[in-house]
Amino acid sequence: MYLKHFFTSFFCLVAYTIYVRVYESRLDLLKAVIVGPKGTPYHNGLFFFDICLPSNYPISPPVVRYHFAGLGISPNLTSSCGIVRLSLPKTNGDLEHVWVPGTSTILQLLVSIQDLIFNSHPFFNGYKTARMRGSVDGERYSLLYNENTIRKTLKTMVYTMKNPPKVKS
């Protein structure tokens, strides 16, 4: 049963182009790389995350930190410290919780980050801008935001090549 679950999870990871490494000496620390999905301003970008599992995991969510170059490429990645928000706005103004205590898995978390943050219209990921979806102004701002996000994604990739994330052995 465990192997069946593992292979199902593995293939799901492959389908979403997410890579995860667990540190053998610290099983509570993981490093993940999410490849920007096709059809988004993040296309083929490499986005690195550190994941720290708290002592009461899976009741409490992991702390997820994005490695960034000081560029805000999404409203859901705080530019001051790279902490990933685990509650994201829906179009109706409610919050979609990425982590459900005792139920969610790291795989679900990473797939949610890719789907909800690295999507084709990141402008609407913001709490205040989610309500603008479907309006003429919202679509215009979204297009401009995407153009700026493409530039920031490219700058982030250059930064990452010059300053690759450190990996513990």
MILUMVEX-648521 format. One record per residue (C-alpha): x, y, z. Coordinates in nm, 2 decimals. Layout:
REM MILUMVEX-648521
<node c1="X" c2="Y" c3="Z"/>
...
//
This chain:
REM MILUMVEX-648521
<node c1="0.00" c2="0.00" c3="0.00"/>
<node c1="0.28" c2="0.24" c3="0.09"/>
<node c1="0.46" c2="0.18" c3="-0.24"/>
<node c1="0.14" c2="0.24" c3="-0.44"/>
<node c1="0.09" c2="0.57" c3="-0.25"/>
<node c1="0.46" c2="0.66" c3="-0.31"/>
<node c1="0.44" c2="0.60" c3="-0.69"/>
<node c1="0.11" c2="0.78" c3="-0.72"/>
<node c1="0.26" c2="1.08" c3="-0.54"/>
<node c1="0.58" c2="1.05" c3="-0.75"/>
<node c1="0.40" c2="1.06" c3="-1.08"/>
<node c1="0.19" c2="1.35" c3="-0.96"/>
<node c1="0.51" c2="1.53" c3="-0.87"/>
<node c1="0.65" c2="1.46" c3="-1.22"/>
<node c1="0.33" c2="1.59" c3="-1.38"/>
<node c1="0.36" c2="1.91" c3="-1.20"/>
<node c1="0.74" c2="1.94" c3="-1.24"/>
<node c1="0.82" c2="1.98" c3="-0.87"/>
<node c1="1.15" c2="1.84" c3="-0.73"/>
<node c1="1.20" c2="1.78" c3="-0.36"/>
<node c1="1.51" c2="1.69" c3="-0.16"/>
<node c1="1.50" c2="1.58" c3="0.21"/>
<node c1="1.81" c2="1.63" c3="0.42"/>
<node c1="1.92" c2="1.29" c3="0.56"/>
<node c1="2.06" c2="1.45" c3="0.88"/>
<node c1="1.75" c2="1.67" c3="0.93"/>
<node c1="1.43" c2="1.51" c3="0.82"/>
<node c1="1.23" c2="1.82" c3="0.92"/>
<node c1="1.40" c2="2.02" c3="0.65"/>
<node c1="1.33" c2="2.00" c3="0.28"/>
<node c1="1.42" c2="2.19" c3="-0.03"/>
<node c1="1.18" c2="2.21" c3="-0.32"/>
<node c1="1.21" c2="2.35" c3="-0.67"/>
<node c1="0.90" c2="2.43" c3="-0.86"/>
<node c1="0.93" c2="2.48" c3="-1.24"/>
<node c1="0.71" c2="2.77" c3="-1.37"/>
<node c1="0.41" c2="2.62" c3="-1.56"/>
<node c1="0.37" c2="2.67" c3="-1.93"/>
<node c1="0.12" c2="2.95" c3="-2.02"/>
<node c1="0.22" c2="3.16" c3="-1.72"/>
<node c1="0.46" c2="3.46" c3="-1.68"/>
<node c1="0.67" c2="3.21" c3="-1.48"/>
<node c1="0.71" c2="2.96" c3="-1.76"/>
<node c1="1.03" c2="2.74" c3="-1.71"/>
<node c1="1.15" c2="2.96" c3="-1.43"/>
<node c1="1.31" c2="2.77" c3="-1.13"/>
<node c1="1.17" c2="2.87" c3="-0.80"/>
<node c1="1.34" c2="2.74" c3="-0.48"/>
<node c1="1.17" c2="2.69" c3="-0.15"/>
<node c1="1.29" c2="2.58" c3="0.20"/>
<node c1="1.04" c2="2.39" c3="0.40"/>
<node c1="1.06" c2="2.34" c3="0.77"/>
<node c1="0.83" c2="2.09" c3="0.94"/>
<node c1="0.73" c2="2.19" c3="1.29"/>
<node c1="0.74" c2="1.94" c3="1.58"/>
<node c1="0.36" c2="1.90" c3="1.57"/>
<node c1="0.34" c2="1.84" c3="1.19"/>
<node c1="0.09" c2="1.76" c3="1.03"/>
<node c1="-0.13" c2="1.94" c3="1.27"/>
<node c1="0.06" c2="2.27" c3="1.22"/>
<node c1="0.16" c2="2.37" c3="0.87"/>
<node c1="0.52" c2="2.37" c3="0.76"/>
<node c1="0.70" c2="2.71" c3="0.73"/>
<node c1="0.77" c2="2.76" c3="0.36"/>
<node c1="1.03" c2="3.02" c3="0.26"/>
<node c1="1.08" c2="3.13" c3="-0.10"/>
<node c1="1.44" c2="3.22" c3="-0.22"/>
<node c1="1.40" c2="3.55" c3="-0.39"/>
<node c1="1.61" c2="3.82" c3="-0.53"/>
<node c1="1.41" c2="4.09" c3="-0.35"/>
<node c1="1.17" c2="4.10" c3="-0.64"/>
<node c1="0.80" c2="4.06" c3="-0.57"/>
<node c1="0.69" c2="3.81" c3="-0.84"/>
<node c1="0.36" c2="3.73" c3="-0.67"/>
<node c1="0.14" c2="3.90" c3="-0.41"/>
<node c1="0.14" c2="3.57" c3="-0.21"/>
<node c1="0.52" c2="3.57" c3="-0.17"/>
<node c1="0.60" c2="3.84" c3="0.08"/>
<node c1="0.89" c2="4.04" c3="-0.05"/>
<node c1="1.04" c2="4.12" c3="0.30"/>
<node c1="1.14" c2="3.77" c3="0.40"/>
<node c1="1.01" c2="3.52" c3="0.14"/>
<node c1="0.75" c2="3.36" c3="0.37"/>
<node c1="0.48" c2="3.19" c3="0.16"/>
<node c1="0.12" c2="3.27" c3="0.27"/>
<node c1="-0.08" c2="2.95" c3="0.32"/>
<node c1="-0.42" c2="3.12" c3="0.29"/>
<node c1="-0.49" c2="3.27" c3="-0.05"/>
<node c1="-0.79" c2="3.48" c3="-0.17"/>
<node c1="-1.07" c2="3.34" c3="-0.38"/>
<node c1="-1.25" c2="3.55" c3="-0.63"/>
<node c1="-1.55" c2="3.59" c3="-0.39"/>
<node c1="-1.32" c2="3.74" c3="-0.12"/>
<node c1="-1.31" c2="3.43" c3="0.10"/>
<node c1="-0.98" c2="3.26" c3="0.18"/>
<node c1="-0.87" c2="2.93" c3="0.04"/>
<node c1="-0.66" c2="2.75" c3="0.29"/>
<node c1="-0.37" c2="2.57" c3="0.14"/>
<node c1="-0.31" c2="2.37" c3="0.46"/>
<node c1="-0.58" c2="2.16" c3="0.63"/>
<node c1="-0.45" c2="2.05" c3="0.98"/>
<node c1="-0.39" c2="1.68" c3="1.01"/>
<node c1="-0.50" c2="1.61" c3="0.65"/>
<node c1="-0.28" c2="1.80" c3="0.41"/>
<node c1="0.05" c2="1.66" c3="0.27"/>
<node c1="0.37" c2="1.82" c3="0.15"/>
<node c1="0.28" c2="1.71" c3="-0.20"/>
<node c1="-0.06" c2="1.88" c3="-0.18"/>
<node c1="0.11" c2="2.19" c3="-0.04"/>
<node c1="0.36" c2="2.21" c3="-0.33"/>
<node c1="0.10" c2="2.15" c3="-0.60"/>
<node c1="-0.12" c2="2.42" c3="-0.44"/>
<node c1="0.17" c2="2.66" c3="-0.44"/>
<node c1="0.23" c2="2.59" c3="-0.81"/>
<node c1="-0.14" c2="2.61" c3="-0.90"/>
<node c1="-0.25" c2="2.90" c3="-0.68"/>
<node c1="0.07" c2="3.12" c3="-0.69"/>
<node c1="0.24" c2="3.04" c3="-1.02"/>
<node c1="-0.08" c2="3.08" c3="-1.24"/>
<node c1="-0.15" c2="3.27" c3="-1.56"/>
<node c1="-0.30" c2="3.57" c3="-1.39"/>
<node c1="-0.10" c2="3.64" c3="-1.07"/>
<node c1="-0.24" c2="4.00" c3="-1.05"/>
<node c1="-0.56" c2="3.85" c3="-0.91"/>
<node c1="-0.38" c2="3.66" c3="-0.64"/>
<node c1="-0.38" c2="3.97" c3="-0.42"/>
<node c1="-0.64" c2="4.02" c3="-0.15"/>
<node c1="-0.75" c2="4.36" c3="-0.29"/>
<node c1="-0.72" c2="4.27" c3="-0.66"/>
<node c1="-0.91" c2="3.94" c3="-0.66"/>
<node c1="-1.24" c2="4.13" c3="-0.68"/>
<node c1="-1.13" c2="4.29" c3="-1.01"/>
<node c1="-1.13" c2="3.96" c3="-1.20"/>
<node c1="-1.35" c2="3.99" c3="-1.51"/>
<node c1="-1.36" c2="4.37" c3="-1.52"/>
<node c1="-1.21" c2="4.57" c3="-1.80"/>
<node c1="-0.97" c2="4.75" c3="-1.56"/>
<node c1="-0.88" c2="4.42" c3="-1.39"/>
<node c1="-0.79" c2="4.25" c3="-1.72"/>
<node c1="-0.58" c2="4.56" c3="-1.83"/>
<node c1="-0.39" c2="4.57" c3="-1.50"/>
<node c1="-0.35" c2="4.19" c3="-1.52"/>
<node c1="-0.18" c2="4.22" c3="-1.86"/>
<node c1="0.06" c2="4.49" c3="-1.73"/>
<node c1="0.13" c2="4.29" c3="-1.42"/>
<node c1="0.21" c2="3.98" c3="-1.63"/>
<node c1="0.46" c2="4.18" c3="-1.84"/>
<node c1="0.63" c2="4.30" c3="-1.53"/>
<node c1="0.62" c2="3.95" c3="-1.38"/>
<node c1="0.80" c2="3.81" c3="-1.68"/>
<node c1="1.07" c2="4.07" c3="-1.64"/>
<node c1="1.10" c2="4.00" c3="-1.27"/>
<node c1="1.11" c2="3.62" c3="-1.34"/>
<node c1="1.40" c2="3.66" c3="-1.58"/>
<node c1="1.58" c2="3.88" c3="-1.33"/>
<node c1="1.52" c2="3.62" c3="-1.06"/>
<node c1="1.67" c2="3.35" c3="-1.28"/>
<node c1="1.98" c2="3.56" c3="-1.35"/>
<node c1="2.01" c2="3.62" c3="-0.97"/>
<node c1="1.97" c2="3.25" c3="-0.91"/>
<node c1="2.24" c2="3.16" c3="-1.16"/>
<node c1="2.48" c2="3.41" c3="-1.00"/>
<node c1="2.38" c2="3.31" c3="-0.64"/>
<node c1="2.26" c2="2.94" c3="-0.65"/>
<node c1="2.08" c2="2.82" c3="-0.34"/>
<node c1="2.31" c2="2.64" c3="-0.10"/>
<node c1="2.24" c2="2.27" c3="-0.05"/>
<node c1="2.36" c2="2.09" c3="0.27"/>
<node c1="2.52" c2="1.76" c3="0.20"/>
//
